[in-house]
Amino acid sequence: MEFRLARSAADKDAVLRLREAVYVQDQGRLADAADTAATFDRFDASAEYIVAYADGEPVGTVKVVPDSAAGLPCDDVVDLTELRPGNRLVEFGHLMTLPGVRQRRIGVALMREGLVRSVREHRATHILGDFFVDDTGRLRDFYTAIGFEPVGEPYPDARFQEAPLSVVGVLDIADAVSRSRTVEGGRIELLRFFFGDFDTYADGLREAARGR
């Protein structure tokens, strides 16, 4: 498995092909992979895509959007006024994997790649995500186990066909790191996967800052 930033034309084309395969063909969320041009993609000037490759073939991707003067995608549905002062925000979006590889935990690995990059390159203190809700209308257990908490109420996301219910979640990285070092029951392994070596990639950021 290889993870890399979508810098080349081939990598960017891979993102579109993944979107077509997942959002159009598999889930029916979009009628066309280009339907996001006026919504999600308006943040692409500051965003980065990480693509997962298995045996040279693209199998998943996640979008990393650092906060900027343009704001974040989730600003359209929640108020981040109280969260921004003194913090550095990054939003994850379009986390997807091909149907045939969903038992290989590639989506989890992509989230970790996004987390490491957000901390190392963007000095993130908080991660946000706009997630589809579970069958009860709440943030899915996977995200709450990592440490995401809902921001605002679930809402019908008109950017997708049939406007599925979504909810914005926020992860306080410092709090999650602290919890990863305590006994938290059955989900502690998931926390440690994301944050067990946090000092390594956070220290790398501090070393780079001192060298500039």
C-alpha positions as CSV (number, residue, x, y, z in Angstrom):
1,M,0.0,0.0,0.0
2,E,1.3,3.5,-0.9
3,F,-0.2,6.8,0.0
4,R,0.7,10.0,-1.8
5,L,-0.4,13.5,-2.4
6,A,-2.3,14.1,-5.7
7,R,0.2,16.4,-7.4
8,S,0.3,15.0,-10.9
9,A,-2.4,15.0,-13.5
10,A,-2.6,11.2,-13.2
11,D,-3.2,11.4,-9.4
12,K,-5.9,14.1,-9.9
13,D,-7.5,12.0,-12.5
14,A,-7.5,9.1,-10.0
15,V,-9.4,11.2,-7.5
16,L,-12.1,11.8,-10.1
17,R,-12.3,8.1,-11.1
18,L,-12.6,7.2,-7.4
19,R,-15.4,9.7,-7.0
20,E,-17.2,8.3,-10.1
21,A,-16.8,4.7,-8.8
22,V,-18.0,5.4,-5.2
23,Y,-20.4,8.4,-5.3
24,V,-21.9,7.7,-8.7
25,Q,-21.7,4.0,-9.4
26,D,-21.7,2.5,-5.9
27,Q,-23.7,4.8,-3.7
28,G,-25.7,6.9,-6.2
29,R,-24.9,10.1,-4.2
30,L,-24.1,12.1,-7.4
31,A,-25.4,11.9,-10.9
32,D,-22.0,12.9,-12.2
33,A,-18.5,13.0,-10.7
34,A,-18.2,16.6,-11.7
35,D,-21.3,17.7,-9.8
36,T,-19.1,18.9,-6.9
37,A,-17.5,21.8,-8.9
38,A,-19.7,24.5,-7.4
39,T,-19.8,23.0,-3.9
40,F,-16.9,20.9,-2.4
41,D,-14.4,21.7,-5.0
42,R,-14.5,25.5,-4.5
43,F,-12.0,24.9,-1.7
44,D,-9.5,23.0,-4.0
45,A,-7.2,26.0,-4.2
46,S,-6.1,25.4,-0.6
47,A,-7.0,21.7,-0.3
48,E,-4.9,18.5,-0.8
49,Y,-5.9,15.0,-1.8
50,I,-4.2,12.0,-0.4
51,V,-4.6,8.9,-2.6
52,A,-4.1,5.3,-1.6
53,Y,-2.6,2.9,-4.2
54,A,-2.6,-0.9,-4.0
55,D,-0.4,-2.6,-6.5
56,G,-0.2,0.7,-8.4
57,E,-4.0,1.1,-8.6
58,P,-5.9,3.9,-6.8
59,V,-8.3,2.4,-4.2
60,G,-9.2,5.3,-1.9
61,T,-8.7,9.0,-1.2
62,V,-9.3,11.7,1.4
63,K,-9.4,15.4,1.0
64,V,-7.6,17.6,3.5
65,V,-8.7,21.3,3.7
66,P,-6.7,23.6,6.0
67,D,-8.6,26.7,7.3
68,S,-7.9,29.8,5.2
69,A,-9.4,33.1,4.3
70,A,-11.9,31.2,2.2
71,G,-13.1,29.3,5.3
72,L,-14.0,25.6,5.4
73,P,-16.7,23.6,3.7
74,C,-18.6,23.0,6.9
75,D,-18.9,26.8,7.5
76,D,-22.0,26.5,5.3
77,V,-23.8,24.5,8.0
78,V,-22.2,25.2,11.4
79,D,-20.9,28.3,13.2
80,L,-17.2,27.9,14.1
81,T,-16.8,31.4,15.6
82,E,-16.0,30.1,19.1
83,L,-13.7,27.3,17.9
84,R,-11.4,29.3,15.7
85,P,-9.6,31.7,18.2
86,G,-6.3,30.2,19.3
87,N,-6.8,27.0,17.3
88,R,-5.8,25.7,13.8
89,L,-8.6,23.9,12.0
90,V,-8.4,21.3,9.2
91,E,-11.4,19.7,7.6
92,F,-11.4,16.2,6.1
93,G,-13.8,15.4,3.3
94,H,-14.4,12.9,0.5
95,L,-13.0,10.0,2.5
96,M,-13.8,7.0,0.2
97,T,-12.5,3.6,-0.8
98,L,-13.6,1.2,-3.6
99,P,-16.2,-1.3,-2.6
100,G,-13.9,-4.3,-3.1
101,V,-11.3,-3.1,-0.6
102,R,-13.5,-1.9,2.3
103,Q,-12.6,-4.8,4.6
104,R,-8.9,-3.9,4.4
105,R,-9.2,-0.8,6.7
106,I,-7.8,1.4,4.0
107,G,-10.2,4.2,5.0
108,V,-8.8,4.1,8.5
109,A,-5.3,4.3,7.2
110,L,-6.2,7.3,4.9
111,M,-7.6,9.1,8.0
112,R,-4.4,8.5,9.8
113,E,-2.4,9.8,6.8
114,G,-4.6,12.9,6.8
115,L,-4.1,13.4,10.5
116,V,-0.3,13.1,10.4
117,R,-0.2,15.6,7.5
118,S,-2.5,18.0,9.2
119,V,-0.4,18.1,12.3
120,R,3.0,18.1,10.6
121,E,2.3,20.5,7.8
122,H,-0.6,22.5,8.9
123,R,-0.1,22.5,12.7
124,A,-3.7,21.4,13.2
125,T,-5.2,21.5,16.7
126,H,-8.7,20.3,15.6
127,I,-10.0,18.1,12.8
128,L,-13.5,18.6,11.4
129,G,-15.5,16.3,9.2
130,D,-18.9,16.3,7.7
131,F,-20.2,12.8,8.0
132,F,-23.3,10.8,7.0
133,V,-25.2,9.9,10.2
134,D,-25.9,6.3,11.3
135,D,-29.3,4.6,11.3
136,T,-30.3,6.5,14.5
137,G,-29.4,9.9,13.1
138,R,-26.2,10.3,15.1
139,L,-22.5,10.5,14.5
140,R,-21.3,7.0,13.8
141,D,-19.6,5.0,16.6
142,F,-16.3,4.8,14.7
143,Y,-15.9,8.6,14.7
144,T,-17.0,9.0,18.4
145,A,-14.5,6.3,19.4
146,I,-11.7,8.3,17.9
147,G,-12.9,11.4,19.7
148,F,-15.2,13.3,17.3
149,E,-18.1,15.2,18.9
150,P,-21.0,16.6,16.9
151,V,-21.2,20.3,16.1
152,G,-24.8,21.4,15.6
153,E,-27.6,19.2,14.6
154,P,-27.9,16.7,11.7
155,Y,-29.1,18.3,8.5
156,P,-30.2,17.2,5.0
157,D,-27.1,17.6,2.8
158,A,-28.5,18.9,-0.5
159,R,-25.1,18.6,-2.2
160,F,-26.0,14.9,-2.6
161,Q,-28.9,13.2,-4.4
162,E,-31.9,12.6,-2.0
163,A,-30.2,14.9,0.6
164,P,-29.0,12.3,3.1
165,L,-28.7,13.4,6.7
166,S,-25.2,14.5,7.7
167,V,-23.6,15.9,10.8
168,V,-20.4,17.9,11.4
169,G,-18.0,16.5,13.9
170,V,-14.9,18.0,15.6
171,L,-11.9,16.2,17.0
172,D,-9.8,17.9,19.7
173,I,-6.4,16.4,18.9
174,A,-4.8,17.2,22.3
175,D,-7.7,15.5,24.1
176,A,-7.5,12.5,21.8
177,V,-3.8,12.1,22.4
178,S,-4.4,12.3,26.1
179,R,-7.1,9.6,26.0
180,S,-4.9,7.4,23.8
181,R,-2.5,7.1,26.8
182,T,-5.2,5.9,29.2
183,V,-7.3,2.8,29.5
184,E,-10.4,3.3,27.4
185,G,-11.9,-0.1,27.0
186,G,-12.2,-1.9,23.6
187,R,-11.5,1.1,21.5
188,I,-8.1,2.0,22.9
189,E,-6.4,0.2,20.0
190,L,-8.1,2.5,17.6
191,L,-7.0,5.5,19.5
192,R,-3.4,4.3,19.7
193,F,-3.4,3.6,16.0
194,F,-4.0,7.3,15.4
195,F,-2.2,8.9,18.3
196,G,0.2,6.4,19.9
197,D,3.2,7.9,18.1
198,F,1.9,11.4,18.1
199,D,5.1,12.8,19.7
200,T,7.0,11.4,16.7
201,Y,5.2,13.3,14.0
202,A,4.5,16.4,16.3
203,D,8.2,16.5,17.2
204,G,9.1,16.4,13.5
205,L,7.1,19.5,13.0
206,R,8.8,21.3,15.9
207,E,12.3,20.3,14.6
208,A,11.4,21.6,11.1
209,A,10.2,24.9,12.6
210,R,13.4,25.3,14.6
211,G,15.4,24.7,11.4
212,R,13.8,27.6,9.4
